Amino acid sequence: MVFPMDLAPADPDYEYKGRPKGMRHVLVERGLMPMLIVANGGKPPVGECQFCKASWETQECLTHEAQAAAAGDEEPEGTTEDVVQPGM
């Protein structure tokens, strides 16, 4: 998940040595991108998690709901279950 430190200077990823690989790079590297493009109707995946894009308040609410569900409590009124879409 991280670019190796011993990349050759001629390597196209040399400037990223020692840094984390992005999601797109890992998917291409593992040969999963073509499958995801087909599953997404011929378009590359967006690459942004709806949870990560959500506001801080929404993230806090979703985290609280997940913790309540894990503890077996009832979900609070006005849940935001439609904010985050399930992954494929």
C-alpha positions, 0 to 999 in steps of 0.5 A: 500500500506504500511505494517502495523506498528503493525505486529507481530514479527512472521509475515513473513513480519515483517522486512518490517513493515511501508515500502511500499509494492512492486507491486508484493506483492500487486498483490498477496494480491489482487488475481490478479497475476494468471490473469496476469500470464495467460494474460502474456502467463504463465509467471509472469509479468516482474514488471518493467515499460519501462518508469522507465527503460528508460534513463533520456533523453528518460524520458524527451522527453516522458514527453515533448511529453505527455505535448504537446499532453495534450496541443493539440500541434502537436507532435515534429519530431522524437517522441519516441512513440514506446519506451513505450508499452501500458499496458494491 
